[in-house]
Amino acid sequence: MELKERVNAALQKTRVFLQADGGDVELVDVLPDGTVKVRLMGACGGCPMATLTLKQGIERILKEEVPEVKSVESV
């Protein structure tokens, strides 16, 4: 499976939690250096806890599921 597909599959696991709070996440790009670019949407887009969600939630899960992921950035 291609890296972008694996990242997208791992993101599905985070979507359940985000959607429960009225938000979502969209995969924008996966760079060759292991950086994943995502867009937080809905309630997550303007949430004061968005940075924590990004680093402690989404990034942690992606790194566990896809070892090639080095960091996750919101765009």
PDB file of N, CA, C, O and CB in Angstrom:
ATOM      1  N   MET A   1       0.843  -1.179   0.000  1.00  0.00           N
ATOM      2  CA  MET A   1       0.000   0.000   0.000  1.00  0.00           C
ATOM      3  C   MET A   1       0.892   1.247   0.000  1.00  0.00           C
ATOM      4  O   MET A   1       1.906   1.292   0.696  1.00  0.00           O
ATOM      5  CB  MET A   1      -0.961  -0.004   1.225  1.00  0.00           C
ATOM      6  N   GLU A   2       0.513   2.230  -0.767  1.00  0.00           N
ATOM      7  CA  GLU A   2       1.252   3.484  -0.884  1.00  0.00           C
ATOM      8  C   GLU A   2       1.215   4.259   0.437  1.00  0.00           C
ATOM      9  O   GLU A   2       0.261   4.139   1.206  1.00  0.00           O
ATOM     10  CB  GLU A   2       0.676   4.343  -2.025  1.00  0.00           C
ATOM     11  N   LEU A   3       2.249   5.046   0.691  1.00  0.00           N
ATOM     12  CA  LEU A   3       2.363   5.796   1.942  1.00  0.00           C
ATOM     13  C   LEU A   3       1.141   6.686   2.185  1.00  0.00           C
ATOM     14  O   LEU A   3       0.599   6.703   3.290  1.00  0.00           O
ATOM     15  CB  LEU A   3       3.631   6.647   1.928  1.00  0.00           C
ATOM     16  N   LYS A   4       0.712   7.417   1.169  1.00  0.00           N
ATOM     17  CA  LYS A   4      -0.439   8.315   1.333  1.00  0.00           C
ATOM     18  C   LYS A   4      -1.702   7.528   1.703  1.00  0.00           C
ATOM     19  O   LYS A   4      -2.510   7.993   2.507  1.00  0.00           O
ATOM     20  CB  LYS A   4      -0.679   9.122   0.037  1.00  0.00           C
ATOM     21  N   GLU A   5      -1.868   6.353   1.125  1.00  0.00           N
ATOM     22  CA  GLU A   5      -3.027   5.509   1.448  1.00  0.00           C
ATOM     23  C   GLU A   5      -2.968   5.024   2.889  1.00  0.00           C
ATOM     24  O   GLU A   5      -3.988   4.975   3.578  1.00  0.00           O
ATOM     25  CB  GLU A   5      -3.099   4.307   0.495  1.00  0.00           C
ATOM     26  N   ARG A   6      -1.770   4.667   3.342  1.00  0.00           N
ATOM     27  CA  ARG A   6      -1.602   4.204   4.721  1.00  0.00           C
ATOM     28  C   ARG A   6      -1.888   5.326   5.715  1.00  0.00           C
ATOM     29  O   ARG A   6      -2.506   5.101   6.756  1.00  0.00           O
ATOM     30  CB  ARG A   6      -0.182   3.661   4.934  1.00  0.00           C
ATOM     31  N   VAL A   7      -1.431   6.541   5.384  1.00  0.00           N
ATOM     32  CA  VAL A   7      -1.693   7.690   6.245  1.00  0.00           C
ATOM     33  C   VAL A   7      -3.192   7.959   6.293  1.00  0.00           C
ATOM     34  O   VAL A   7      -3.747   8.208   7.364  1.00  0.00           O
ATOM     35  CB  VAL A   7      -0.928   8.944   5.746  1.00  0.00           C
ATOM     36  N   ASN A   8      -3.842   7.911   5.148  1.00  0.00           N
ATOM     37  CA  ASN A   8      -5.283   8.158   5.092  1.00  0.00           C
ATOM     38  C   ASN A   8      -6.046   7.113   5.905  1.00  0.00           C
ATOM     39  O   ASN A   8      -7.014   7.447   6.589  1.00  0.00           O
ATOM     40  CB  ASN A   8      -5.771   8.155   3.634  1.00  0.00           C
ATOM     41  N   ALA A   9      -5.618   5.855   5.834  1.00  0.00           N
ATOM     42  CA  ALA A   9      -6.259   4.796   6.612  1.00  0.00           C
ATOM     43  C   ALA A   9      -6.094   5.055   8.116  1.00  0.00           C
ATOM     44  O   ALA A   9      -7.029   4.846   8.889  1.00  0.00           O
ATOM     45  CB  ALA A   9      -5.667   3.418   6.236  1.00  0.00           C
ATOM     46  N   ALA A  10      -4.921   5.503   8.519  1.00  0.00           N
ATOM     47  CA  ALA A  10      -4.688   5.801   9.932  1.00  0.00           C
ATOM     48  C   ALA A  10      -5.520   7.005  10.378  1.00  0.00           C
ATOM     49  O   ALA A  10      -5.990   7.048  11.515  1.00  0.00           O
ATOM     50  CB  ALA A  10      -3.192   6.064  10.186  1.00  0.00           C
ATOM     51  N   LEU A  11      -5.702   7.984   9.482  1.00  0.00           N
ATOM     52  CA  LEU A  11      -6.520   9.147   9.813  1.00  0.00           C
ATOM     53  C   LEU A  11      -7.967   8.763  10.094  1.00  0.00           C
ATOM     54  O   LEU A  11      -8.654   9.431  10.867  1.00  0.00           O
ATOM     55  CB  LEU A  11      -6.467  10.162   8.686  1.00  0.00           C
ATOM     56  N   GLN A  12      -8.424   7.692   9.469  1.00  0.00           N
ATOM     57  CA  GLN A  12      -9.792   7.233   9.697  1.00  0.00           C
ATOM     58  C   GLN A  12     -10.027   6.937  11.178  1.00  0.00           C
ATOM     59  O   GLN A  12     -11.130   7.135  11.688  1.00  0.00           O
ATOM     60  CB  GLN A  12     -10.085   5.983   8.853  1.00  0.00           C
ATOM     61  N   LYS A  13      -8.999   6.467  11.857  1.00  0.00           N
ATOM     62  CA  LYS A  13      -9.128   6.156  13.280  1.00  0.00           C
ATOM     63  C   LYS A  13      -9.333   7.420  14.109  1.00  0.00           C
ATOM     64  O   LYS A  13     -10.017   7.382  15.132  1.00  0.00           O
ATOM     65  CB  LYS A  13      -7.891   5.405  13.771  1.00  0.00           C
ATOM     66  N   THR A  14      -8.749   8.535  13.681  1.00  0.00           N
ATOM     67  CA  THR A  14      -8.905   9.784  14.432  1.00  0.00           C
ATOM     68  C   THR A  14     -10.228  10.457  14.111  1.00  0.00           C
ATOM     69  O   THR A  14     -10.778  11.179  14.943  1.00  0.00           O
ATOM     70  CB  THR A  14      -7.751  10.738  14.132  1.00  0.00           C
ATOM     71  N   ARG A  15     -10.738  10.227  12.916  1.00  0.00           N
ATOM     72  CA  ARG A  15     -11.980  10.886  12.487  1.00  0.00           C
ATOM     73  C   ARG A  15     -13.153  10.585  13.418  1.00  0.00           C
ATOM     74  O   ARG A  15     -13.984  11.458  13.665  1.00  0.00           O
ATOM     75  CB  ARG A  15     -12.334  10.457  11.072  1.00  0.00           C
ATOM     76  N   VAL A  16     -13.226   9.387  13.923  1.00  0.00           N
ATOM     77  CA  VAL A  16     -14.328   8.997  14.809  1.00  0.00           C
ATOM     78  C   VAL A  16     -14.411   9.952  16.003  1.00  0.00           C
ATOM     79  O   VAL A  16     -15.492  10.416  16.365  1.00  0.00           O
ATOM     80  CB  VAL A  16     -14.146   7.536  15.299  1.00  0.00           C
ATOM     81  N   PHE A  17     -13.270  10.236  16.602  1.00  0.00           N
ATOM     82  CA  PHE A  17     -13.234  11.101  17.780  1.00  0.00           C
ATOM     83  C   PHE A  17     -13.516  12.553  17.406  1.00  0.00           C
ATOM     84  O   PHE A  17     -14.235  13.252  18.120  1.00  0.00           O
ATOM     85  CB  PHE A  17     -11.877  10.994  18.480  1.00  0.00           C
ATOM     86  N   LEU A  18     -12.955  13.001  16.296  1.00  0.00           N
ATOM     87  CA  LEU A  18     -13.156  14.377  15.864  1.00  0.00           C
ATOM     88  C   LEU A  18     -14.610  14.635  15.473  1.00  0.00           C
ATOM     89  O   LEU A  18     -15.184  15.665  15.826  1.00  0.00           O
ATOM     90  CB  LEU A  18     -12.235  14.699  14.694  1.00  0.00           C
ATOM     91  N   GLN A  19     -15.192  13.695  14.748  1.00  0.00           N
ATOM     92  CA  GLN A  19     -16.571  13.857  14.300  1.00  0.00           C
ATOM     93  C   GLN A  19     -17.549  13.827  15.468  1.00  0.00           C
ATOM     94  O   GLN A  19     -18.611  14.446  15.402  1.00  0.00           O
ATOM     95  CB  GLN A  19     -16.928  12.771  13.297  1.00  0.00           C
ATOM     96  N   ALA A  20     -17.205  13.122  16.523  1.00  0.00           N
ATOM     97  CA  ALA A  20     -18.059  13.085  17.709  1.00  0.00           C
ATOM     98  C   ALA A  20     -18.177  14.474  18.341  1.00  0.00           C
ATOM     99  O   ALA A  20     -19.162  14.773  19.016  1.00  0.00           O
ATOM    100  CB  ALA A  20     -17.507  12.078  18.735  1.00  0.00           C
ATOM    101  N   ASP A  21     -17.162  15.323  18.116  1.00  0.00           N
ATOM    102  CA  ASP A  21     -17.163  16.687  18.658  1.00  0.00           C
ATOM    103  C   ASP A  21     -17.498  17.725  17.596  1.00  0.00           C
ATOM    104  O   ASP A  21     -17.319  18.920  17.828  1.00  0.00           O
ATOM    105  CB  ASP A  21     -15.811  17.008  19.274  1.00  0.00           C
ATOM    106  N   GLY A  22     -17.981  17.293  16.437  1.00  0.00           N
ATOM    107  CA  GLY A  22     -18.385  18.220  15.390  1.00  0.00           C
ATOM    108  C   GLY A  22     -17.270  18.674  14.476  1.00  0.00           C
ATOM    109  O   GLY A  22     -17.421  19.664  13.761  1.00  0.00           O
ATOM    110  N   GLY A  23     -16.153  17.968  14.485  1.00  0.00           N
ATOM    111  CA  GLY A  23     -15.022  18.340  13.640  1.00  0.00           C
ATOM    112  C   GLY A  23     -14.668  17.242  12.667  1.00  0.00           C
ATOM    113  O   GLY A  23     -15.361  16.231  12.562  1.00  0.00           O
ATOM    114  N   ASP A  24     -13.578  17.457  11.960  1.00  0.00           N
ATOM    115  CA  ASP A  24     -13.071  16.455  11.021  1.00  0.00           C
ATOM    116  C   ASP A  24     -11.649  16.836  10.646  1.00  0.00           C
ATOM    117  O   ASP A  24     -11.164  17.909  11.004  1.00  0.00           O
ATOM    118  CB  ASP A  24     -13.979  16.347   9.748  1.00  0.00           C
ATOM    119  N   VAL A  25     -10.993  15.948   9.923  1.00  0.00           N
ATOM    120  CA  VAL A  25      -9.634  16.195   9.443  1.00  0.00           C
ATOM    121  C   VAL A  25      -9.554  15.747   7.991  1.00  0.00           C
ATOM    122  O   VAL A  25     -10.123  14.722   7.614  1.00  0.00           O
ATOM    123  CB  VAL A  25      -8.572  15.450  10.322  1.00  0.00           C
ATOM    124  N   GLU A  26      -8.840  16.526   7.180  1.00  0.00           N
ATOM    125  CA  GLU A  26      -8.665  16.222   5.768  1.00  0.00           C
ATOM    126  C   GLU A  26      -7.176  16.101   5.477  1.00  0.00           C
ATOM    127  O   GLU A  26      -6.394  16.960   5.885  1.00  0.00           O
ATOM    128  CB  GLU A  26      -9.323  17.310   4.871  1.00  0.00           C
ATOM    129  N   LEU A  27      -6.779  15.053   4.783  1.00  0.00           N
ATOM    130  CA  LEU A  27      -5.390  14.880   4.378  1.00  0.00           C
ATOM    131  C   LEU A  27      -5.119  15.790   3.194  1.00  0.00           C
ATOM    132  O   LEU A  27      -5.797  15.701   2.170  1.00  0.00           O
ATOM    133  CB  LEU A  27      -5.082  13.396   4.026  1.00  0.00           C
ATOM    134  N   VAL A  28      -4.124  16.669   3.329  1.00  0.00           N
ATOM    135  CA  VAL A  28      -3.761  17.593   2.261  1.00  0.00           C
ATOM    136  C   VAL A  28      -2.606  17.025   1.455  1.00  0.00           C
ATOM    137  O   VAL A  28      -2.662  17.000   0.225  1.00  0.00           O
ATOM    138  CB  VAL A  28      -3.391  18.972   2.832  1.00  0.00           C
ATOM    139  N   ASP A  29      -1.543  16.561   2.143  1.00  0.00           N
ATOM    140  CA  ASP A  29      -0.374  16.053   1.429  1.00  0.00           C
ATOM    141  C   ASP A  29       0.511  15.245   2.379  1.00  0.00           C
ATOM    142  O   ASP A  29       0.461  15.406   3.598  1.00  0.00           O
ATOM    143  CB  ASP A  29       0.430  17.218   0.799  1.00  0.00           C
ATOM    144  N   VAL A  30       1.313  14.380   1.784  1.00  0.00           N
ATOM    145  CA  VAL A  30       2.348  13.649   2.510  1.00  0.00           C
ATOM    146  C   VAL A  30       3.646  13.942   1.770  1.00  0.00           C
ATOM    147  O   VAL A  30       3.801  13.573   0.606  1.00  0.00           O
ATOM    148  CB  VAL A  30       2.044  12.081   2.593  1.00  0.00           C
ATOM    149  N   LEU A  31       4.576  14.606   2.449  1.00  0.00           N
ATOM    150  CA  LEU A  31       5.835  14.991   1.824  1.00  0.00           C
ATOM    151  C   LEU A  31       6.861  13.868   1.942  1.00  0.00           C
ATOM    152  O   LEU A  31       6.769  13.033   2.842  1.00  0.00           O
ATOM    153  CB  LEU A  31       6.378  16.277   2.459  1.00  0.00           C
ATOM    154  N   PRO A  32       7.834  13.845   1.039  1.00  0.00           N
ATOM    155  CA  PRO A  32       8.854  12.784   1.062  1.00  0.00           C
ATOM    156  C   PRO A  32       9.662  12.717   2.366  1.00  0.00           C
ATOM    157  O   PRO A  32      10.196  11.661   2.708  1.00  0.00           O
ATOM    158  CB  PRO A  32       9.802  12.983  -0.090  1.00  0.00           C
ATOM    159  N   ASP A  33       9.756  13.844   3.099  1.00  0.00           N
ATOM    160  CA  ASP A  33      10.528  13.849   4.347  1.00  0.00           C
ATOM    161  C   ASP A  33       9.739  13.299   5.538  1.00  0.00           C
ATOM    162  O   ASP A  33      10.242  13.292   6.661  1.00  0.00           O
ATOM    163  CB  ASP A  33      10.991  15.258   4.658  1.00  0.00           C
ATOM    164  N   GLY A  34       8.495  12.834   5.298  1.00  0.00           N
ATOM    165  CA  GLY A  34       7.693  12.259   6.370  1.00  0.00           C
ATOM    166  C   GLY A  34       6.764  13.255   7.043  1.00  0.00           C
ATOM    167  O   GLY A  34       6.129  12.926   8.045  1.00  0.00           O
ATOM    168  N   THR A  35       6.675  14.463   6.511  1.00  0.00           N
ATOM    169  CA  THR A  35       5.763  15.462   7.045  1.00  0.00           C
ATOM    170  C   THR A  35       4.383  15.255   6.430  1.00  0.00           C
ATOM    171  O   THR A  35       4.242  15.139   5.212  1.00  0.00           O
ATOM    172  CB  THR A  35       6.283  16.898   6.768  1.00  0.00           C
ATOM    173  N   VAL A  36       3.371  15.211   7.290  1.00  0.00           N
ATOM    174  CA  VAL A  36       1.988  15.060   6.838  1.00  0.00           C
ATOM    175  C   VAL A  36       1.291  16.387   7.050  1.00  0.00           C
ATOM    176  O   VAL A  36       1.342  16.955   8.141  1.00  0.00           O
ATOM    177  CB  VAL A  36       1.248  13.901   7.596  1.00  0.00           C
ATOM    178  N   LYS A  37       0.638  16.885   6.007  1.00  0.00           N
ATOM    179  CA  LYS A  37      -0.099  18.139   6.085  1.00  0.00           C
ATOM    180  C   LYS A  37      -1.588  17.816   6.098  1.00  0.00           C
ATOM    181  O   LYS A  37      -2.095  17.127   5.213  1.00  0.00           O
ATOM    182  CB  LYS A  37       0.263  19.088   4.896  1.00  0.00           C
ATOM    183  N   VAL A  38      -2.280  18.326   7.118  1.00  0.00           N
ATOM    184  CA  VAL A  38      -3.708  18.074   7.269  1.00  0.00           C
ATOM    185  C   VAL A  38      -4.433  19.394   7.463  1.00  0.00           C
ATOM    186  O   VAL A  38      -3.822  20.412   7.789  1.00  0.00           O
ATOM    187  CB  VAL A  38      -3.983  17.121   8.455  1.00  0.00           C
ATOM    188  N   ARG A  39      -5.738  19.364   7.258  1.00  0.00           N
ATOM    189  CA  ARG A  39      -6.586  20.521   7.502  1.00  0.00           C
ATOM    190  C   ARG A  39      -7.650  20.101   8.508  1.00  0.00           C
ATOM    191  O   ARG A  39      -8.415  19.169   8.262  1.00  0.00           O
ATOM    192  CB  ARG A  39      -7.230  21.059   6.172  1.00  0.00           C
ATOM    193  N   LEU A  40      -7.692  20.796   9.643  1.00  0.00           N
ATOM    194  CA  LEU A  40      -8.735  20.556  10.635  1.00  0.00           C
ATOM    195  C   LEU A  40      -9.965  21.335  10.197  1.00  0.00           C
ATOM    196  O   LEU A  40      -9.868  22.506   9.829  1.00  0.00           O
ATOM    197  CB  LEU A  40      -8.274  20.974  12.080  1.00  0.00           C
ATOM    198  N   MET A  41     -11.126  20.680  10.237  1.00  0.00           N
ATOM    199  CA  MET A  41     -12.351  21.296   9.737  1.00  0.00           C
ATOM    200  C   MET A  41     -13.445  21.268  10.793  1.00  0.00           C
ATOM    201  O   MET A  41     -13.319  20.612  11.827  1.00  0.00           O
ATOM    202  CB  MET A  41     -12.825  20.588   8.469  1.00  0.00           C
ATOM    203  N   GLY A  42     -14.518  21.991  10.511  1.00  0.00           N
ATOM    204  CA  GLY A  42     -15.648  22.024  11.423  1.00  0.00           C
ATOM    205  C   GLY A  42     -15.263  22.644  12.752  1.00  0.00           C
ATOM    206  O   GLY A  42     -14.522  23.626  12.797  1.00  0.00           O
ATOM    207  N   ALA A  43     -15.760  22.080  13.816  1.00  0.00           N
ATOM    208  CA  ALA A  43     -15.484  22.602  15.154  1.00  0.00           C
ATOM    209  C   ALA A  43     -13.994  22.574  15.485  1.00  0.00           C
ATOM    210  O   ALA A  43     -13.525  23.374  16.294  1.00  0.00           O
ATOM    211  CB  ALA A  43     -16.254  21.805  16.194  1.00  0.00           C
ATOM    212  N   CYS A  44     -13.257  21.671  14.874  1.00  0.00           N
ATOM    213  CA  CYS A  44     -11.814  21.555  15.145  1.00  0.00           C
ATOM    214  C   CYS A  44     -11.026  22.716  14.557  1.00  0.00           C
ATOM    215  O   CYS A  44      -9.952  23.053  15.057  1.00  0.00           O
ATOM    216  CB  CYS A  44     -11.278  20.242  14.588  1.00  0.00           C
ATOM    217  N   GLY A  45     -11.548  23.328  13.501  1.00  0.00           N
ATOM    218  CA  GLY A  45     -10.836  24.404  12.834  1.00  0.00           C
ATOM    219  C   GLY A  45     -10.563  25.601  13.719  1.00  0.00           C
ATOM    220  O   GLY A  45      -9.486  26.191  13.637  1.00  0.00           O
ATOM    221  N   GLY A  46     -11.506  25.973  14.561  1.00  0.00           N
ATOM    222  CA  GLY A  46     -11.327  27.142  15.408  1.00  0.00           C
ATOM    223  C   GLY A  46     -11.199  26.820  16.881  1.00  0.00           C
ATOM    224  O   GLY A  46     -11.226  27.720  17.720  1.00  0.00           O
ATOM    225  N   CYS A  47     -11.063  25.577  17.198  1.00  0.00           N
ATOM    226  CA  CYS A  47     -11.005  25.151  18.596  1.00  0.00           C
ATOM    227  C   CYS A  47      -9.685  25.577  19.249  1.00  0.00           C
ATOM    228  O   CYS A  47      -8.624  25.435  18.641  1.00  0.00           O
ATOM    229  CB  CYS A  47     -11.176  23.626  18.695  1.00  0.00           C
ATOM    230  N   PRO A  48      -9.741  26.100  20.482  1.00  0.00           N
ATOM    231  CA  PRO A  48      -8.509  26.468  21.181  1.00  0.00           C
ATOM    232  C   PRO A  48      -7.624  25.259  21.500  1.00  0.00           C
ATOM    233  O   PRO A  48      -6.436  25.419  21.779  1.00  0.00           O
ATOM    234  CB  PRO A  48      -8.849  27.201  22.463  1.00  0.00           C
ATOM    235  N   MET A  49      -8.190  24.064  21.462  1.00  0.00           N
ATOM    236  CA  MET A  49      -7.422  22.849  21.742  1.00  0.00           C
ATOM    237  C   MET A  49      -6.897  22.187  20.459  1.00  0.00           C
ATOM    238  O   MET A  49      -6.395  21.064  20.505  1.00  0.00           O
ATOM    239  CB  MET A  49      -8.287  21.856  22.520  1.00  0.00           C
ATOM    240  N   ALA A  50      -7.009  22.869  19.330  1.00  0.00           N
ATOM    241  CA  ALA A  50      -6.636  22.275  18.036  1.00  0.00           C
ATOM    242  C   ALA A  50      -5.178  21.823  18.001  1.00  0.00           C
ATOM    243  O   ALA A  50      -4.878  20.754  17.467  1.00  0.00           O
ATOM    244  CB  ALA A  50      -6.884  23.275  16.915  1.00  0.00           C
ATOM    245  N   THR A  51      -4.275  22.614  18.557  1.00  0.00           N
ATOM    246  CA  THR A  51      -2.852  22.239  18.548  1.00  0.00           C
ATOM    247  C   THR A  51      -2.624  20.972  19.362  1.00  0.00           C
ATOM    248  O   THR A  51      -1.868  20.090  18.953  1.00  0.00           O
ATOM    249  CB  THR A  51      -1.983  23.387  19.104  1.00  0.00           C
ATOM    250  N   LEU A  52      -3.271  20.888  20.498  1.00  0.00           N
ATOM    251  CA  LEU A  52      -3.160  19.689  21.332  1.00  0.00           C
ATOM    252  C   LEU A  52      -3.734  18.478  20.610  1.00  0.00           C
ATOM    253  O   LEU A  52      -3.139  17.401  20.630  1.00  0.00           O
ATOM    254  CB  LEU A  52      -3.879  19.894  22.677  1.00  0.00           C
ATOM    255  N   THR A  53      -4.884  18.650  19.974  1.00  0.00           N
ATOM    256  CA  THR A  53      -5.493  17.568  19.202  1.00  0.00           C
ATOM    257  C   THR A  53      -4.561  17.115  18.090  1.00  0.00           C
ATOM    258  O   THR A  53      -4.404  15.919  17.844  1.00  0.00           O
ATOM    259  CB  THR A  53      -6.841  18.014  18.617  1.00  0.00           C
ATOM    260  N   LEU A  54      -3.949  18.075  17.426  1.00  0.00           N
ATOM    261  CA  LEU A  54      -3.058  17.764  16.310  1.00  0.00           C
ATOM    262  C   LEU A  54      -1.845  16.967  16.774  1.00  0.00           C
ATOM    263  O   LEU A  54      -1.526  15.933  16.188  1.00  0.00           O
ATOM    264  CB  LEU A  54      -2.604  19.049  15.619  1.00  0.00           C
ATOM    265  N   LYS A  55      -1.169  17.433  17.816  1.00  0.00           N
ATOM    266  CA  LYS A  55       0.089  16.811  18.248  1.00  0.00           C
ATOM    267  C   LYS A  55      -0.123  15.569  19.124  1.00  0.00           C
ATOM    268  O   LYS A  55       0.512  14.539  18.898  1.00  0.00           O
ATOM    269  CB  LYS A  55       0.923  17.824  19.007  1.00  0.00           C
ATOM    270  N   GLN A  56      -1.007  15.661  20.115  1.00  0.00           N
ATOM    271  CA  GLN A  56      -1.199  14.552  21.044  1.00  0.00           C
ATOM    272  C   GLN A  56      -2.129  13.477  20.511  1.00  0.00           C
ATOM    273  O   GLN A  56      -2.063  12.328  20.947  1.00  0.00           O
ATOM    274  CB  GLN A  56      -1.731  15.067  22.341  1.00  0.00           C
ATOM    275  N   GLY A  57      -2.991  13.836  19.576  1.00  0.00           N
ATOM    276  CA  GLY A  57      -3.941  12.873  19.034  1.00  0.00           C
ATOM    277  C   GLY A  57      -3.546  12.386  17.654  1.00  0.00           C
ATOM    278  O   GLY A  57      -3.099  11.251  17.489  1.00  0.00           O
ATOM    279  N   ILE A  58      -3.714  13.248  16.666  1.00  0.00           N
ATOM    280  CA  ILE A  58      -3.499  12.860  15.273  1.00  0.00           C
ATOM    281  C   ILE A  58      -2.060  12.436  15.015  1.00  0.00           C
ATOM    282  O   ILE A  58      -1.825  11.365  14.455  1.00  0.00           O
ATOM    283  CB  ILE A  58      -3.868  14.005  14.350  1.00  0.00           C
ATOM    284  N   GLU A  59      -1.092  13.260  15.414  1.00  0.00           N
ATOM    285  CA  GLU A  59       0.314  12.934  15.156  1.00  0.00           C
ATOM    286  C   GLU A  59       0.726  11.633  15.854  1.00  0.00           C
ATOM    287  O   GLU A  59       1.416  10.800  15.267  1.00  0.00           O
ATOM    288  CB  GLU A  59       1.218  14.087  15.620  1.00  0.00           C
ATOM    289  N   ARG A  60       0.305  11.468  17.089  1.00  0.00           N
ATOM    290  CA  ARG A  60       0.661  10.254  17.845  1.00  0.00           C
ATOM    291  C   ARG A  60       0.140   9.000  17.147  1.00  0.00           C
ATOM    292  O   ARG A  60       0.872   8.022  16.992  1.00  0.00           O
ATOM    293  CB  ARG A  60       0.098  10.328  19.281  1.00  0.00           C
ATOM    294  N   ILE A  61      -1.118   9.029  16.729  1.00  0.00           N
ATOM    295  CA  ILE A  61      -1.708   7.865  16.064  1.00  0.00           C
ATOM    296  C   ILE A  61      -1.033   7.603  14.725  1.00  0.00           C
ATOM    297  O   ILE A  61      -0.737   6.454  14.396  1.00  0.00           O
ATOM    298  CB  ILE A  61      -3.215   8.067  15.862  1.00  0.00           C
ATOM    299  N   LEU A  62      -0.785   8.655  13.950  1.00  0.00           N
ATOM    300  CA  LEU A  62      -0.136   8.466  12.646  1.00  0.00           C
ATOM    301  C   LEU A  62       1.261   7.880  12.799  1.00  0.00           C
ATOM    302  O   LEU A  62       1.643   6.992  12.038  1.00  0.00           O
ATOM    303  CB  LEU A  62      -0.062   9.795  11.890  1.00  0.00           C
ATOM    304  N   LYS A  63       2.026   8.363  13.769  1.00  0.00           N
ATOM    305  CA  LYS A  63       3.385   7.832  13.986  1.00  0.00           C
ATOM    306  C   LYS A  63       3.345   6.365  14.411  1.00  0.00           C
ATOM    307  O   LYS A  63       4.212   5.586  14.016  1.00  0.00           O
ATOM    308  CB  LYS A  63       4.124   8.666  15.053  1.00  0.00           C
ATOM    309  N   GLU A  64       2.354   5.981  15.208  1.00  0.00           N
ATOM    310  CA  GLU A  64       2.221   4.582  15.627  1.00  0.00           C
ATOM    311  C   GLU A  64       1.858   3.685  14.450  1.00  0.00           C
ATOM    312  O   GLU A  64       2.412   2.596  14.301  1.00  0.00           O
ATOM    313  CB  GLU A  64       1.164   4.451  16.730  1.00  0.00           C
ATOM    314  N   GLU A  65       0.929   4.139  13.617  1.00  0.00           N
ATOM    315  CA  GLU A  65       0.425   3.335  12.506  1.00  0.00           C
ATOM    316  C   GLU A  65       1.331   3.340  11.285  1.00  0.00           C
ATOM    317  O   GLU A  65       1.427   2.347  10.565  1.00  0.00           O
ATOM    318  CB  GLU A  65      -0.928   3.820  12.113  1.00  0.00           C
ATOM    319  N   VAL A  66       2.002   4.482  11.058  1.00  0.00           N
ATOM    320  CA  VAL A  66       2.849   4.646   9.865  1.00  0.00           C
ATOM    321  C   VAL A  66       4.202   5.195  10.336  1.00  0.00           C
ATOM    322  O   VAL A  66       4.360   6.408  10.474  1.00  0.00           O
ATOM    323  CB  VAL A  66       2.172   5.615   8.791  1.00  0.00           C
ATOM    324  N   PRO A  67       5.170   4.317  10.583  1.00  0.00           N
ATOM    325  CA  PRO A  67       6.462   4.746  11.138  1.00  0.00           C
ATOM    326  C   PRO A  67       7.212   5.780  10.295  1.00  0.00           C
ATOM    327  O   PRO A  67       8.071   6.487  10.821  1.00  0.00           O
ATOM    328  CB  PRO A  67       7.335   3.553  11.319  1.00  0.00           C
ATOM    329  N   GLU A  68       6.912   5.880   9.019  1.00  0.00           N
ATOM    330  CA  GLU A  68       7.585   6.852   8.156  1.00  0.00           C
ATOM    331  C   GLU A  68       7.177   8.292   8.473  1.00  0.00           C
ATOM    332  O   GLU A  68       7.875   9.229   8.087  1.00  0.00           O
ATOM    333  CB  GLU A  68       7.284   6.546   6.699  1.00  0.00           C
ATOM    334  N   VAL A  69       6.062   8.475   9.167  1.00  0.00           N
ATOM    335  CA  VAL A  69       5.590   9.814   9.516  1.00  0.00           C
ATOM    336  C   VAL A  69       6.508  10.405  10.592  1.00  0.00           C
ATOM    337  O   VAL A  69       6.732   9.803  11.643  1.00  0.00           O
ATOM    338  CB  VAL A  69       4.107   9.773  10.010  1.00  0.00           C
ATOM    339  N   LYS A  70       7.030  11.601  10.298  1.00  0.00           N
ATOM    340  CA  LYS A  70       7.927  12.288  11.241  1.00  0.00           C
ATOM    341  C   LYS A  70       7.216  13.402  11.983  1.00  0.00           C
ATOM    342  O   LYS A  70       7.493  13.639  13.159  1.00  0.00           O
ATOM    343  CB  LYS A  70       9.136  12.853  10.509  1.00  0.00           C
ATOM    344  N   SER A  71       6.294  14.098  11.304  1.00  0.00           N
ATOM    345  CA  SER A  71       5.558  15.183  11.953  1.00  0.00           C
ATOM    346  C   SER A  71       4.248  15.427  11.199  1.00  0.00           C
ATOM    347  O   SER A  71       4.082  15.021  10.049  1.00  0.00           O
ATOM    348  CB  SER A  71       6.418  16.486  12.006  1.00  0.00           C
ATOM    349  N   VAL A  72       3.326  16.103  11.888  1.00  0.00           N
ATOM    350  CA  VAL A  72       2.037  16.449  11.299  1.00  0.00           C
ATOM    351  C   VAL A  72       1.849  17.950  11.473  1.00  0.00           C
ATOM    352  O   VAL A  72       2.039  18.483  12.566  1.00  0.00           O
ATOM    353  CB  VAL A  72       0.854  15.638  11.960  1.00  0.00           C
ATOM    354  N   GLU A  73       1.475  18.628  10.395  1.00  0.00           N
ATOM    355  CA  GLU A  73       1.271  20.076  10.414  1.00  0.00           C
ATOM    356  C   GLU A  73      -0.124  20.394   9.907  1.00  0.00           C
ATOM    357  O   GLU A  73      -0.639  19.733   9.006  1.00  0.00           O
ATOM    358  CB  GLU A  73       2.341  20.802   9.559  1.00  0.00           C
ATOM    359  N   SER A  74      -0.722  21.409  10.496  1.00  0.00           N
ATOM    360  CA  SER A  74      -2.023  21.901  10.045  1.00  0.00           C
ATOM    361  C   SER A  74      -1.806  23.016   9.035  1.00  0.00           C
ATOM    362  O   SER A  74      -0.965  23.893   9.233  1.00  0.00           O
ATOM    363  CB  SER A  74      -2.881  22.400  11.242  1.00  0.00           C
ATOM    364  N   VAL A  75      -2.566  22.976   7.960  1.00  0.00           N
ATOM    365  CA  VAL A  75      -2.453  24.028   6.928  1.00  0.00           C
ATOM    366  C   VAL A  75      -3.767  24.763   6.786  1.00  0.00           C
ATOM    367  O   VAL A  75      -3.876  25.680   5.972  1.00  0.00           O
ATOM    368  CB  VAL A  75      -2.034  23.428   5.565  1.00  0.00           C
TER     369      VAL A  75
END
